[in-house]
Amino acid sequence: YANDHDFPAVRRIGMNLGLDMGTLGIESVINDFAEPEIFGGRIFIRPVAEKYPFAFGISTIVDIDPAGSIVIDPDAATEPLRYGDPVFLSSSFDIEFPIIEKEMLSIILFGDIGAMVPYFRKSYEDSINGGLALNALYTDSGGSFTLKNYGFTAGLFGNVAVVDWRLEYRYYNGTFRAPFFGSNYDRLRGQYVIDLASYFADPEADEYQTRTMGIYGSVGFTIKEAFSFEGGYFWPWQIGPSGFMLSDEDFIHLKMSLKPGVIPVVGIGASISYERTNFISTLMHRQGSENLTLFDANTVVRGELVYPAAPILDMAVIVSTSVGYDENGNLIANPDNPSQPLVRPSVSFETRIHF
C-alpha cells in the first residue's frame, strides 16, 4: 500500500510504524492524519526466535470510506450513489520461513491468505442489507459450506549478492484481489465499491464464479550505490464457466534512478517510474479496453531531476500524473471515459534539506 501516488498534486501525511522485539513485533499504518480513512495493523510472533526466525502474523486493515472515492460527474444534478456506504474490513494470516539467510544469499518462503468483508451503513435497493455482510465471505446452504471472495499468495523472495528478487503465485476469486490493499488501492477503491454492489445484485453471475490466478515476479539491483533498477510483472489467467482465458488484470512496475553526483561536472540525479494495471489489454486494444490509454487512471508515472545546490541542499523538479479533484475534494470524471477519473500532469519544484 502507498498513499503518495498523486503526490505532489495531492499531499497526504500518513504513518507507517514498525517495532521488532525479536519474538514479537507490530506494524501499523494510517493513510492521512488530516482525513484518516484507512487504518491497518499487524502483529507477528517468532515462537522459537533463538533457534530459528520462523514467523507468523495476523493483519487487519479497515477503510471507513471507500465510496468517497467514486468518480463523480460534476454536471450531474443528483447526489452520487454510495451503494450502501460500505466499510471495508480486511484480515489475513501470513507465515514467513527463512530457508537461507546470509548476506550474499537469502531464500525466504512465505504465504498469505486473506479476505474482505464489507459492513454496509445502510441498505441499497433490494440486494444490499445494512450491517455486516458475512454472506460475501461464505454460503452455508443445505449443509454445504462454500468459502468465496478470498485470495492467497505464496512464494519465495531473497537476494543473490546485490540482486533482490521475488517470485510468487497469486490466487483470488469473486470480488477479492490479492493483494486487496495494493500499491494503487487509493485509485481503485471507488471502483471496488461499484463492483461489490454489482456482485450483490447477481452473485451467481459467471464473472463472480471465475478464479483468477497468476505468477508475479520482480527483480531489482543497485550498482555501486549510483544506479538502481527495479521491475516487476504479474501475469494472470482465469478459469471460469467459459473455461480458460487470459486475464486483463495484469500489472507492470518499472523504476530506474541515478543518484546526484554520479555524472561529472553537472552532478544532476534523476529517476523515473511507471506502474500500470491492465497493461497488455490496453496495449493490444482488447474488447472492453478500447477507451483505456497507457496514461489513464490505471497508470502512475513519476519522474524527477535533482540538482545538488549545496552539500546539504538539493533542488528537485518533479513531473507526475495525478487524478483531478474538484473544490469539494471529489474525483472529476474523465470526459472520454466517465467511469474513470480525469488524469492530468503535475509539475512541482521542491527544496530538500538533508544531513
C-alpha beads as a LAMMPS data file, in Angstrom:
LAMMPS data file: protein, C-alpha beads

355 atoms
354 bonds

1 atom types
1 bond types

-500.0 500.0 xlo xhi
-500.0 500.0 ylo yhi
-500.0 500.0 zlo zhi

Masses

1 110.0

Atoms # bond

1 1 1 0.000 0.000 0.000
2 1 1 1.163 3.572 -0.756
3 1 1 -0.602 6.889 -0.105
4 1 1 1.537 9.022 -2.435
5 1 1 0.516 8.027 -5.967
6 1 1 -0.841 11.527 -6.618
7 1 1 1.992 13.362 -4.860
8 1 1 2.817 16.242 -5.151
9 1 1 -0.593 17.306 -6.542
10 1 1 -2.229 15.632 -3.522
11 1 1 -0.201 15.598 -0.314
12 1 1 -1.151 13.162 2.426
13 1 1 0.758 12.919 5.685
14 1 1 0.407 9.324 6.812
15 1 1 2.287 6.964 9.089
16 1 1 3.989 3.599 8.783
17 1 1 5.324 2.372 12.129
18 1 1 7.010 -0.898 12.973
19 1 1 8.552 -2.410 16.088
20 1 1 10.541 -5.657 16.103
21 1 1 11.337 -7.101 19.531
22 1 1 12.713 -10.432 18.401
23 1 1 9.995 -12.875 19.430
24 1 1 7.200 -10.325 18.950
25 1 1 6.599 -7.418 16.597
26 1 1 3.941 -4.984 15.439
27 1 1 3.322 -2.846 12.375
28 1 1 0.759 -0.117 11.756
29 1 1 -0.301 2.274 9.007
30 1 1 -2.564 5.324 8.680
31 1 1 -3.160 6.878 5.267
32 1 1 -3.727 10.542 6.189
33 1 1 -3.681 12.329 9.555
34 1 1 -5.701 15.263 8.148
35 1 1 -8.502 12.961 6.948
36 1 1 -7.823 9.430 8.218
37 1 1 -9.801 6.760 6.383
38 1 1 -7.506 3.734 6.064
39 1 1 -6.085 2.085 9.197
40 1 1 -4.052 -1.090 9.376
41 1 1 -2.191 -3.182 11.897
42 1 1 -0.207 -6.414 12.031
43 1 1 1.164 -8.423 14.915
44 1 1 3.727 -11.161 14.291
45 1 1 5.346 -13.778 16.507
46 1 1 8.571 -15.767 16.256
47 1 1 7.925 -18.578 18.755
48 1 1 11.458 -20.023 18.549
49 1 1 13.406 -16.907 17.545
50 1 1 16.556 -18.022 19.406
51 1 1 16.896 -21.150 17.265
52 1 1 15.102 -20.264 14.027
53 1 1 13.460 -16.999 12.891
54 1 1 10.234 -18.591 11.650
55 1 1 7.371 -16.085 11.989
56 1 1 3.621 -15.918 11.560
57 1 1 1.369 -12.892 11.742
58 1 1 -2.207 -11.606 11.631
59 1 1 -3.158 -8.383 9.856
60 1 1 -6.286 -6.251 9.791
61 1 1 -6.943 -3.251 7.546
62 1 1 -10.047 -1.042 7.586
63 1 1 -11.199 1.520 5.024
64 1 1 -14.046 3.547 6.517
65 1 1 -14.988 5.489 3.360
66 1 1 -14.146 3.722 0.084
67 1 1 -17.316 5.161 -1.511
68 1 1 -15.837 8.630 -1.068
69 1 1 -13.521 7.854 -3.997
70 1 1 -16.259 7.061 -6.513
71 1 1 -15.808 9.149 -9.642
72 1 1 -18.362 11.971 -9.739
73 1 1 -19.687 13.779 -12.789
74 1 1 -19.562 17.483 -11.786
75 1 1 -22.515 18.207 -14.092
76 1 1 -24.780 15.591 -12.504
77 1 1 -27.929 17.020 -10.926
78 1 1 -28.294 14.305 -8.280
79 1 1 -26.145 13.179 -5.371
80 1 1 -23.634 10.425 -6.252
81 1 1 -24.595 6.851 -5.433
82 1 1 -22.766 5.405 -2.443
83 1 1 -24.076 1.835 -2.833
84 1 1 -24.873 1.245 0.826
85 1 1 -21.933 3.357 2.058
86 1 1 -19.719 0.382 2.952
87 1 1 -16.762 -0.043 5.270
88 1 1 -14.129 -2.491 4.030
89 1 1 -12.855 -4.890 6.720
90 1 1 -9.923 -6.975 5.541
91 1 1 -7.945 -9.574 7.502
92 1 1 -5.191 -12.001 6.633
93 1 1 -2.893 -14.623 8.127
94 1 1 0.721 -14.912 6.969
95 1 1 3.815 -17.035 7.536
96 1 1 7.495 -16.443 6.818
97 1 1 10.068 -19.237 6.834
98 1 1 13.746 -18.436 6.095
99 1 1 15.484 -21.262 4.235
100 1 1 18.812 -19.456 3.819
101 1 1 19.500 -16.016 5.263
102 1 1 23.051 -14.832 4.556
103 1 1 24.414 -11.501 3.355
104 1 1 25.250 -12.779 -0.163
105 1 1 22.384 -15.264 -0.495
106 1 1 18.955 -15.463 1.070
107 1 1 15.857 -17.504 0.234
108 1 1 12.729 -16.959 2.302
109 1 1 9.491 -18.898 1.899
110 1 1 6.248 -17.024 2.612
111 1 1 2.482 -17.415 2.372
112 1 1 -0.535 -15.180 2.993
113 1 1 -4.294 -15.812 2.924
114 1 1 -6.897 -13.099 3.345
115 1 1 -10.413 -11.891 2.656
116 1 1 -12.512 -8.733 2.816
117 1 1 -15.947 -8.462 4.471
118 1 1 -17.973 -5.267 3.920
119 1 1 -20.063 -3.546 6.548
120 1 1 -22.898 -1.538 4.971
121 1 1 -24.074 1.520 6.873
122 1 1 -27.431 1.385 5.085
123 1 1 -29.390 -0.779 2.688
124 1 1 -29.238 -0.297 -1.064
125 1 1 -32.029 -1.351 -3.413
126 1 1 -33.156 -4.948 -2.772
127 1 1 -29.726 -6.577 -2.894
128 1 1 -27.811 -4.989 -0.007
129 1 1 -28.966 -5.035 3.619
130 1 1 -27.404 -2.773 6.211
131 1 1 -24.939 -4.421 8.591
132 1 1 -22.059 -6.886 8.356
133 1 1 -22.322 -8.855 5.097
134 1 1 -20.872 -12.226 6.063
135 1 1 -22.612 -13.728 3.028
136 1 1 -19.884 -12.070 0.963
137 1 1 -17.400 -14.489 2.534
138 1 1 -19.252 -17.795 2.637
139 1 1 -22.523 -19.608 1.956
140 1 1 -23.947 -22.372 4.111
141 1 1 -26.830 -23.949 2.253
142 1 1 -28.167 -27.452 2.819
143 1 1 -25.153 -28.456 4.864
144 1 1 -22.774 -27.348 2.119
145 1 1 -20.241 -24.731 3.243
146 1 1 -18.583 -22.706 0.487
147 1 1 -15.851 -20.112 1.020
148 1 1 -15.761 -17.286 -1.541
149 1 1 -14.288 -13.842 -2.259
150 1 1 -10.894 -14.635 -0.761
151 1 1 -7.334 -14.898 -2.011
152 1 1 -3.862 -16.122 -1.138
153 1 1 -0.260 -15.710 -2.235
154 1 1 2.725 -17.991 -1.738
155 1 1 6.270 -17.924 -2.971
156 1 1 9.890 -17.063 -2.340
157 1 1 11.911 -13.883 -2.044
158 1 1 15.502 -13.053 -1.223
159 1 1 18.728 -11.854 -2.761
160 1 1 21.766 -13.051 -4.678
161 1 1 24.624 -10.634 -3.940
162 1 1 23.291 -7.187 -4.960
163 1 1 20.220 -8.538 -6.768
164 1 1 16.915 -8.666 -4.879
165 1 1 14.224 -10.957 -6.288
166 1 1 10.703 -12.153 -5.608
167 1 1 8.604 -14.915 -7.192
168 1 1 5.073 -15.650 -6.034
169 1 1 1.845 -17.389 -7.013
170 1 1 -1.396 -15.450 -6.543
171 1 1 -4.955 -16.769 -6.428
172 1 1 -8.245 -14.969 -5.820
173 1 1 -11.906 -15.226 -6.765
174 1 1 -15.130 -13.234 -6.786
175 1 1 -14.673 -9.573 -5.909
176 1 1 -11.421 -10.064 -3.989
177 1 1 -7.971 -9.129 -5.256
178 1 1 -4.611 -10.370 -3.996
179 1 1 -3.302 -8.104 -2.661
180 1 1 -6.524 -6.195 -1.969
181 1 1 -4.798 -3.152 -0.454
182 1 1 -2.151 -2.920 -3.161
183 1 1 0.075 -0.026 -4.185
184 1 1 -2.641 1.611 -6.314
185 1 1 -5.546 0.963 -3.928
186 1 1 -6.350 4.671 -3.423
187 1 1 -7.260 4.969 -7.092
188 1 1 -9.248 1.727 -7.258
189 1 1 -11.231 1.790 -4.001
190 1 1 -14.227 3.604 -5.534
191 1 1 -14.435 1.051 -8.343
192 1 1 -14.254 -1.746 -5.747
193 1 1 -17.451 -0.335 -4.168
194 1 1 -19.245 -0.402 -7.520
195 1 1 -18.001 -3.945 -8.209
196 1 1 -19.247 -5.050 -4.790
197 1 1 -22.736 -3.637 -5.491
198 1 1 -22.792 -5.489 -8.822
199 1 1 -21.820 -8.693 -7.032
200 1 1 -24.674 -8.480 -4.516
201 1 1 -27.112 -7.718 -7.349
202 1 1 -26.199 -11.037 -9.039
203 1 1 -23.717 -13.168 -7.053
204 1 1 -24.209 -16.144 -9.375
205 1 1 -23.034 -14.272 -12.470
206 1 1 -20.268 -16.011 -14.418
207 1 1 -17.720 -13.283 -13.658
208 1 1 -18.027 -13.993 -9.909
209 1 1 -17.621 -17.742 -10.402
210 1 1 -14.284 -17.137 -12.086
211 1 1 -10.997 -17.936 -10.373
212 1 1 -8.043 -15.692 -11.169
213 1 1 -4.511 -16.886 -10.626
214 1 1 -1.084 -15.961 -11.880
215 1 1 2.631 -15.525 -11.328
216 1 1 4.238 -12.326 -10.084
217 1 1 7.979 -11.832 -10.400
218 1 1 10.227 -8.896 -9.603
219 1 1 13.936 -8.128 -9.632
220 1 1 15.995 -5.161 -8.517
221 1 1 19.650 -4.234 -8.170
222 1 1 21.949 -1.331 -7.342
223 1 1 25.347 -0.718 -8.942
224 1 1 27.918 0.937 -6.669
225 1 1 25.248 2.979 -4.867
226 1 1 24.905 5.035 -8.055
227 1 1 22.404 3.421 -10.416
228 1 1 19.432 1.303 -9.405
229 1 1 16.752 -0.577 -11.296
230 1 1 13.678 -2.485 -10.235
231 1 1 10.937 -4.099 -12.255
232 1 1 8.053 -6.484 -11.746
233 1 1 5.217 -8.052 -13.694
234 1 1 2.084 -10.003 -12.745
235 1 1 0.867 -12.424 -15.444
236 1 1 -2.664 -13.623 -14.610
237 1 1 -5.108 -16.082 -16.149
238 1 1 -8.669 -17.104 -15.302
239 1 1 -10.667 -20.322 -15.063
240 1 1 -14.448 -19.989 -15.041
241 1 1 -17.685 -21.340 -16.513
242 1 1 -16.437 -20.486 -20.009
243 1 1 -13.113 -22.258 -19.483
244 1 1 -9.537 -20.984 -19.515
245 1 1 -8.717 -17.437 -20.622
246 1 1 -6.018 -14.837 -20.159
247 1 1 -6.941 -12.138 -17.651
248 1 1 -6.805 -8.389 -18.265
249 1 1 -5.780 -7.732 -14.652
250 1 1 -2.035 -7.798 -15.262
251 1 1 0.313 -5.329 -13.571
252 1 1 3.701 -3.884 -14.507
253 1 1 6.157 -1.857 -12.433
254 1 1 9.392 -0.267 -13.657
255 1 1 11.744 2.164 -11.930
256 1 1 15.238 3.478 -12.685
257 1 1 17.227 6.038 -10.733
258 1 1 20.602 7.754 -10.918
259 1 1 21.945 9.387 -7.768
260 1 1 23.152 13.021 -7.752
261 1 1 26.874 13.480 -8.307
262 1 1 27.349 10.410 -10.488
263 1 1 27.551 12.471 -13.698
264 1 1 30.749 14.584 -13.501
265 1 1 30.519 18.404 -13.539
266 1 1 26.718 18.532 -13.906
267 1 1 26.001 16.364 -10.881
268 1 1 22.274 16.008 -11.609
269 1 1 20.426 12.948 -10.341
270 1 1 17.291 11.549 -11.944
271 1 1 14.629 8.877 -11.538
272 1 1 11.600 7.669 -13.468
273 1 1 8.949 5.104 -12.581
274 1 1 5.922 3.604 -14.321
275 1 1 3.173 1.465 -12.777
276 1 1 0.086 0.208 -14.537
277 1 1 -2.733 -2.301 -14.254
278 1 1 -4.484 -3.642 -17.399
279 1 1 -1.239 -3.183 -19.314
280 1 1 -1.405 -5.804 -22.097
281 1 1 -5.151 -5.404 -22.746
282 1 1 -4.662 -1.657 -23.231
283 1 1 -1.611 -2.165 -25.408
284 1 1 -3.486 -4.607 -27.667
285 1 1 -6.852 -2.744 -27.530
286 1 1 -8.726 -5.813 -26.371
287 1 1 -12.502 -5.803 -26.045
288 1 1 -13.528 -3.782 -23.010
289 1 1 -10.289 -1.790 -23.014
290 1 1 -10.915 0.343 -26.088
291 1 1 -11.269 3.549 -24.036
292 1 1 -8.158 2.927 -21.934
293 1 1 -4.798 4.541 -22.612
294 1 1 -1.327 3.870 -21.239
295 1 1 -1.547 7.080 -19.191
296 1 1 -5.057 6.935 -17.702
297 1 1 -6.140 6.442 -14.070
298 1 1 -4.720 2.900 -14.071
299 1 1 -1.257 4.391 -14.532
300 1 1 1.127 6.160 -12.200
301 1 1 4.117 7.869 -13.811
302 1 1 6.654 9.848 -11.836
303 1 1 9.940 11.423 -12.870
304 1 1 12.292 13.836 -11.172
305 1 1 15.527 15.721 -11.701
306 1 1 17.599 16.578 -8.630
307 1 1 20.346 19.193 -8.582
308 1 1 22.708 19.278 -5.546
309 1 1 22.908 23.049 -4.998
310 1 1 24.917 22.637 -1.776
311 1 1 26.254 19.764 0.369
312 1 1 23.028 19.694 2.407
313 1 1 20.643 21.249 -0.132
314 1 1 19.031 19.713 -3.247
315 1 1 16.688 21.352 -5.752
316 1 1 14.198 18.974 -7.393
317 1 1 11.776 19.186 -10.319
318 1 1 9.035 16.544 -10.145
319 1 1 6.716 15.594 -13.008
320 1 1 3.936 13.078 -12.366
321 1 1 0.425 12.048 -13.331
322 1 1 -2.345 12.737 -10.837
323 1 1 -6.109 12.381 -10.743
324 1 1 -8.247 15.525 -10.732
325 1 1 -10.325 16.709 -7.761
326 1 1 -12.948 19.468 -7.643
327 1 1 -13.187 22.164 -4.960
328 1 1 -15.155 19.773 -2.706
329 1 1 -12.494 17.083 -2.852
330 1 1 -14.458 14.807 -5.223
331 1 1 -12.839 12.980 -8.116
332 1 1 -13.579 14.506 -11.519
333 1 1 -14.724 12.148 -14.273
334 1 1 -12.763 11.756 -17.487
335 1 1 -14.953 13.214 -20.303
336 1 1 -13.780 10.458 -22.697
337 1 1 -14.350 7.651 -20.174
338 1 1 -16.766 8.751 -17.380
339 1 1 -16.188 5.604 -15.312
340 1 1 -12.589 6.709 -14.670
341 1 1 -11.217 9.854 -13.013
342 1 1 -9.597 12.607 -15.017
343 1 1 -5.802 12.289 -15.094
344 1 1 -3.562 15.255 -15.764
345 1 1 0.161 16.039 -15.496
346 1 1 1.519 17.698 -12.394
347 1 1 4.781 19.666 -12.135
348 1 1 6.300 20.866 -8.875
349 1 1 9.558 22.259 -7.528
350 1 1 10.984 21.249 -4.157
351 1 1 13.844 22.274 -1.895
352 1 1 15.235 19.312 0.040
353 1 1 17.498 19.684 3.056
354 1 1 19.429 16.637 4.273
355 1 1 22.234 15.936 6.732

Bonds

1 1 1 2
2 1 2 3
3 1 3 4
4 1 4 5
5 1 5 6
6 1 6 7
7 1 7 8
8 1 8 9
9 1 9 10
10 1 10 11
11 1 11 12
12 1 12 13
13 1 13 14
14 1 14 15
15 1 15 16
16 1 16 17
17 1 17 18
18 1 18 19
19 1 19 20
20 1 20 21
21 1 21 22
22 1 22 23
23 1 23 24
24 1 24 25
25 1 25 26
26 1 26 27
27 1 27 28
28 1 28 29
29 1 29 30
30 1 30 31
31 1 31 32
32 1 32 33
33 1 33 34
34 1 34 35
35 1 35 36
36 1 36 37
37 1 37 38
38 1 38 39
39 1 39 40
40 1 40 41
41 1 41 42
42 1 42 43
43 1 43 44
44 1 44 45
45 1 45 46
46 1 46 47
47 1 47 48
48 1 48 49
49 1 49 50
50 1 50 51
51 1 51 52
52 1 52 53
53 1 53 54
54 1 54 55
55 1 55 56
56 1 56 57
57 1 57 58
58 1 58 59
59 1 59 60
60 1 60 61
61 1 61 62
62 1 62 63
63 1 63 64
64 1 64 65
65 1 65 66
66 1 66 67
67 1 67 68
68 1 68 69
69 1 69 70
70 1 70 71
71 1 71 72
72 1 72 73
73 1 73 74
74 1 74 75
75 1 75 76
76 1 76 77
77 1 77 78
78 1 78 79
79 1 79 80
80 1 80 81
81 1 81 82
82 1 82 83
83 1 83 84
84 1 84 85
85 1 85 86
86 1 86 87
87 1 87 88
88 1 88 89
89 1 89 90
90 1 90 91
91 1 91 92
92 1 92 93
93 1 93 94
94 1 94 95
95 1 95 96
96 1 96 97
97 1 97 98
98 1 98 99
99 1 99 100
100 1 100 101
101 1 101 102
102 1 102 103
103 1 103 104
104 1 104 105
105 1 105 106
106 1 106 107
107 1 107 108
108 1 108 109
109 1 109 110
110 1 110 111
111 1 111 112
112 1 112 113
113 1 113 114
114 1 114 115
115 1 115 116
116 1 116 117
117 1 117 118
118 1 118 119
119 1 119 120
120 1 120 121
121 1 121 122
122 1 122 123
123 1 123 124
124 1 124 125
125 1 125 126
126 1 126 127
127 1 127 128
128 1 128 129
129 1 129 130
130 1 130 131
131 1 131 132
132 1 132 133
133 1 133 134
134 1 134 135
135 1 135 136
136 1 136 137
137 1 137 138
138 1 138 139
139 1 139 140
140 1 140 141
141 1 141 142
142 1 142 143
143 1 143 144
144 1 144 145
145 1 145 146
146 1 146 147
147 1 147 148
148 1 148 149
149 1 149 150
150 1 150 151
151 1 151 152
152 1 152 153
153 1 153 154
154 1 154 155
155 1 155 156
156 1 156 157
157 1 157 158
158 1 158 159
159 1 159 160
160 1 160 161
161 1 161 162
162 1 162 163
163 1 163 164
164 1 164 165
165 1 165 166
166 1 166 167
167 1 167 168
168 1 168 169
169 1 169 170
170 1 170 171
171 1 171 172
172 1 172 173
173 1 173 174
174 1 174 175
175 1 175 176
176 1 176 177
177 1 177 178
178 1 178 179
179 1 179 180
180 1 180 181
181 1 181 182
182 1 182 183
183 1 183 184
184 1 184 185
185 1 185 186
186 1 186 187
187 1 187 188
188 1 188 189
189 1 189 190
190 1 190 191
191 1 191 192
192 1 192 193
193 1 193 194
194 1 194 195
195 1 195 196
196 1 196 197
197 1 197 198
198 1 198 199
199 1 199 200
200 1 200 201
201 1 201 202
202 1 202 203
203 1 203 204
204 1 204 205
205 1 205 206
206 1 206 207
207 1 207 208
208 1 208 209
209 1 209 210
210 1 210 211
211 1 211 212
212 1 212 213
213 1 213 214
214 1 214 215
215 1 215 216
216 1 216 217
217 1 217 218
218 1 218 219
219 1 219 220
220 1 220 221
221 1 221 222
222 1 222 223
223 1 223 224
224 1 224 225
225 1 225 226
226 1 226 227
227 1 227 228
228 1 228 229
229 1 229 230
230 1 230 231
231 1 231 232
232 1 232 233
233 1 233 234
234 1 234 235
235 1 235 236
236 1 236 237
237 1 237 238
238 1 238 239
239 1 239 240
240 1 240 241
241 1 241 242
242 1 242 243
243 1 243 244
244 1 244 245
245 1 245 246
246 1 246 247
247 1 247 248
248 1 248 249
249 1 249 250
250 1 250 251
251 1 251 252
252 1 252 253
253 1 253 254
254 1 254 255
255 1 255 256
256 1 256 257
257 1 257 258
258 1 258 259
259 1 259 260
260 1 260 261
261 1 261 262
262 1 262 263
263 1 263 264
264 1 264 265
265 1 265 266
266 1 266 267
267 1 267 268
268 1 268 269
269 1 269 270
270 1 270 271
271 1 271 272
272 1 272 273
273 1 273 274
274 1 274 275
275 1 275 276
276 1 276 277
277 1 277 278
278 1 278 279
279 1 279 280
280 1 280 281
281 1 281 282
282 1 282 283
283 1 283 284
284 1 284 285
285 1 285 286
286 1 286 287
287 1 287 288
288 1 288 289
289 1 289 290
290 1 290 291
291 1 291 292
292 1 292 293
293 1 293 294
294 1 294 295
295 1 295 296
296 1 296 297
297 1 297 298
298 1 298 299
299 1 299 300
300 1 300 301
301 1 301 302
302 1 302 303
303 1 303 304
304 1 304 305
305 1 305 306
306 1 306 307
307 1 307 308
308 1 308 309
309 1 309 310
310 1 310 311
311 1 311 312
312 1 312 313
313 1 313 314
314 1 314 315
315 1 315 316
316 1 316 317
317 1 317 318
318 1 318 319
319 1 319 320
320 1 320 321
321 1 321 322
322 1 322 323
323 1 323 324
324 1 324 325
325 1 325 326
326 1 326 327
327 1 327 328
328 1 328 329
329 1 329 330
330 1 330 331
331 1 331 332
332 1 332 333
333 1 333 334
334 1 334 335
335 1 335 336
336 1 336 337
337 1 337 338
338 1 338 339
339 1 339 340
340 1 340 341
341 1 341 342
342 1 342 343
343 1 343 344
344 1 344 345
345 1 345 346
346 1 346 347
347 1 347 348
348 1 348 349
349 1 349 350
350 1 350 351
351 1 351 352
352 1 352 353
353 1 353 354
354 1 354 355
